[in-house]
Amino acid sequence: MPELTPGKIQELKRTPKGRHITSMHLDAFPDLLKMMESGLHEQLARYEHIKSAGRDAATSKMLLLEMLENHLYWEFAYHIMFVKWREQRLSKAS
């Protein structure tokens, strides 16, 4: 499973999805994360269905790769939420 390293964070920040996540207000993150997690659960259910039905291996591999990417963005969103929360706390303390 890919790790969310500092280099990967910088790479994700340059993607359209990463720019969208970083531009969000702190208050929007709980809903975003719930939506992302729900999407991951749905993808996992589809993956398990495909695997149990013995369907096309290429389809299951593509879905698995998509899930890994979405999971990485989910972790990225949590990271960005924490950074924004910390910045907000520091600005209030100043």
C-alpha positions in Angstrom: 0.0 0.0 0.0 1.4 3.4 -0.9 2.5 5.6 2.0 1.7 9.2 2.4 5.3 10.6 2.5 6.2 14.3 2.4 7.2 13.8 -1.2 3.8 12.2 -2.0 2.0 15.0 -0.2 3.7 17.5 -2.5 2.9 15.4 -5.5 -0.8 15.2 -4.5 -1.0 18.9 -3.9 -0.2 19.5 -7.6 -3.1 17.4 -8.8 -6.6 18.8 -9.5 -8.1 16.7 -6.7 -5.3 17.7 -4.3 -5.7 21.4 -5.2 -9.5 21.1 -4.5 -8.8 19.4 -1.1 -6.2 22.0 -0.1 -8.5 24.9 -1.1 -11.4 23.7 1.2 -12.3 25.5 4.4 -11.7 23.5 7.6 -15.4 23.3 8.3 -16.0 21.3 5.1 -13.6 18.5 5.9 -15.9 16.3 8.1 -18.4 16.0 5.3 -15.7 15.5 2.7 -14.0 12.8 4.7 -17.3 11.0 5.3 -18.1 11.1 1.6 -14.6 9.8 0.7 -14.9 7.0 3.3 -18.3 6.0 2.0 -16.9 5.9 -1.5 -14.1 3.6 -0.3 -16.7 1.3 1.3 -18.7 1.1 -1.9 -15.6 0.3 -3.9 -14.6 -2.4 -1.5 -18.0 -4.0 -1.7 -17.8 -3.9 -5.5 -14.3 -5.4 -5.4 -15.4 -8.2 -3.1 -18.4 -8.9 -5.3 -16.1 -9.1 -8.4 -13.6 -11.3 -6.7 -16.2 -13.7 -5.2 -18.0 -14.0 -8.5 -14.7 -14.9 -10.2 -15.1 -12.1 -12.7 -12.6 -10.5 -14.9 -9.2 -10.2 -13.2 -8.3 -7.0 -15.2 -11.5 -5.3 -13.8 -10.7 -6.2 -10.3 -7.1 -5.1 -10.6 -8.3 -1.7 -12.0 -10.7 -1.3 -9.2 -8.1 -2.2 -6.6 -5.7 0.4 -8.1 -8.5 3.0 -8.0 -9.2 2.1 -4.3 -5.6 2.5 -3.4 -5.4 5.9 -5.1 -8.7 7.0 -3.4 -7.4 5.8 0.0 -4.2 7.8 -0.5 -6.3 10.9 -1.2 -8.4 10.1 1.9 -5.2 10.1 4.0 -4.1 13.3 2.3 -7.4 15.0 3.2 -7.0 14.0 6.8 -3.4 15.4 6.7 -4.6 18.7 5.2 -7.4 18.9 7.7 -4.9 18.5 10.6 -2.6 21.2 9.0 -5.5 23.6 8.6 -6.7 22.9 12.2 -3.2 23.5 13.6 -2.7 26.7 11.6 -6.1 27.9 12.9 -5.1 27.2 16.5 -1.8 28.9 16.1 -3.4 32.0 14.6 -5.9 32.2 17.4 -3.0 31.8 20.0 -1.1 34.7 18.5 
